[in-house]
C-alpha cells in the first residue's frame, strides 16, 4: 500500500467518524436544549418558593427547623437540573472539539494528497557548473615606510 493509498483510506475512516460525530453532536445539542429548558423551569420554581417565603415572612426571621428545610428544598429544586445541564454542556463541547480535530485531520490529508499529485519538474541531468573563484591580486603598497 502506497502512502497516498494509506492516506486515502485514513481519510475515508475519518470522514465516516466525522459523520458519526455530527450525528452525536446534533443529539447532544438537543439534549442540551432540553436540559436548559428543565433548568429554567427549576429556577422558576425556586424563585416561586423564594417569593412565597419572602411574602409570608416579610418582617420575621424563619425558625431554625423551617430555615433548614427551606434552604435544603431550595437547593434541591435546581441541583439536579444544574448537574444535567453541566453534563450536557461538557458533552457538547467535547464533541465539538473532537469534530474540529477530525475535520482538521481530513484537511491535512487532503492537503497531503493534493501535494503528492503535484507534478515535479524534472531535474536537469547534469549539475550546473560551479562558480569559479577569481584569483586574488594583491596591491603593492608604494611609499609605505
N, C-alpha and C positions, 0 to 999 in steps of 0.2 A: 504494500500500500504506500503510495507516494505521500509526501507531506500535504500536497494540495487535496488529495482524496481524503486524508485523515481530517484535515480542517473542514472539508465539506461535510463529512459525517458528523463531526462535532457541532457544526452549525445546525444541522437537522435536529440533533438531540436538544440543543439549546433552544431552537425555535419551538419545539414541542413543549419544553419546560416553560418557556415564556407564555405560550398559550394557556397552559395549565395554571400558571401564576396569575394571569389576568383574570381567569375564571374565579380563582380563590380570592383575589383582591375584590372582585365585584361582590362576592358573598360576604366578605369581611366588612365591606363598606355598608352593605345593607344591614348587617348585624350591628354595626356601629350606629347607624341611624336609629335602629330600634332601641339600642341601649341609651342613646341620647334622649329619646322620647320618654323612656321609662324614668330616666334621671330627672328630667324636667317635671314629670308628674310627682315624683318623690319629693323634690324640692318644694313644689306647690303644696303638698300635704304637710310638710314640715312648717312651711310659712303659715298655713291654716292653723296648725296647732299652736304656733308661737302667737299668732294674733288672738286666738281664743284665750290663751293663758294671760296675755297682756290685758285684754279687756276684762277678764273675770277677776284678776287680782291687780288692779291698777295701782293701788297705793299700799298694798300689803305684800309682805315677803311670803314666799311659799315655805311651808313647814318642811323640815328635812326629809321625811319619807316621801312626801309629794314631789319635792325638788329632784330627788334621786330618780324616781320613776319618770318624771318629765324629761330629765336630761338623757336617760337611757333610751327612752322611746324616741326622742328627737334624733339621737344618733342612729338608732336602728332604722329609722324611716329612710335614710339616704345611704347607709353603709353598703347595702347590697347592690344598689344601682351604681354607686361610685366605683365599686370593685369591678362590676361587669363593664362599665364604661371604660375604665382604665385598661382592662384586658383587651377590649375591642380596639382601643386606640393603639395599644402596643402591637397588636397583631397586624393592623393596617400599616403601621409604619415599617414593621419588619418585612411585610410582603412588598411594600413599595421599594424599600432598599434592595431587596433580592431581585425584584423585577428590573430595577435600574442597573444592577450589576450584570444580570443576564443580557440585557439589551446592549450594554457596553461591550460585553464579550462578543456578541454577534457582530457588532460594528467593527471590532478589531479583526475578527475573522474575515469579514467582507473586505476590509482594507488589505489584509494579507493575501487573500485570494486575488484581488484586483492587481496588487503589486506583482504577484507571481505571473500574471498574464501579460504584463508589460513587456514588449519586445526589447531585448537587449541589442544594442548596436554591436556589430561585430568588431572585435579588436583588430587593429592592424597586425599583419603577420610579423613585421619586424619592428623593433622598438625604434623610436625616433633617435637620431644621432644626438649624443650628449654634447653639451656646450663645451667648447674648448676654452681653456683659460688663455688669456693673452699674456705674453711674457712681461714681466715687470722690469722696467728700466729705471735705474737709479740715477738721479741727477747728481752731477758733480757739483759740489758746493765750492764756489770760487771765492776767494777773498776772505775766507774764514781763517783767522789765525789765533 
